């Protein structure tokens, strides 16, 4: 097998393993994902941003042992971020 054939097979295998993208209009983000989007540490997002009254409200899905970690509607987080853009 040539190097180019190997690379093509590897790319095909990686493509099969990737999950389909979830549209932002329905995606739910955890604190780690929000932190990555904001280029901040998750602890900063959790302790300094998510607690702000203007930050989108958390979604907490029920679990057998109580409530799961907070999730946030991606489009609401993006809208919140854009609402803080400086005006010229």
C-alpha positions, -999 to 999 in steps of 0.1 A, spaced: 0 0 0 14 34 -10 16 63 14 -11 82 -4 -34 51 -3 -27 48 34 -35 85 40 -67 82 20 -79 51 40 -70 68 73 -89 99 63 -119 77 54 -117 60 88 -116 93 107 -145 106 87 -166 76 97 -158 81 134 -168 117 135 -201 126 150 -225 146 129 -226 182 138 -255 193 160 -271 226 148 -263 255 171 -301 263 173 -306 231 193 -271 222 207 -265 222 245 -232 233 258 -215 224 291 -192 248 310 -161 233 293 -175 239 259 -186 275 268 -151 281 282 -135 269 250 -158 291 229 -150 321 251 -113 313 253 -114 313 291 -108 288 318 -138 267 328 -135 279 364 -137 315 353 -168 308 333 -184 289 362 -175 314 389 -176 347 372 -199 345 342 -225 318 346 -236 333 379 -244 367 363 -281 375 362 -278 383 325 -262 349 316 -286 324 300 -304 301 325 -290 266 329 -309 235 318 -306 207 343 -318 174 331 -331 149 357 -311 118 365 -317 89 388 -293 103 414 -306 139 413 -297 166 388 -271 165 361 -245 191 354 -258 224 340 -262 227 302 -268 259 283 -285 265 250 -257 273 226 -276 300 206 -285 318 239 -248 318 250 -238 331 216 -265 358 217 -253 368 253 -217 371 241 -228 392 211 -248 415 233 -216 426 250 -199 438 217 -187 473 220 -207 499 201 -187 523 179 
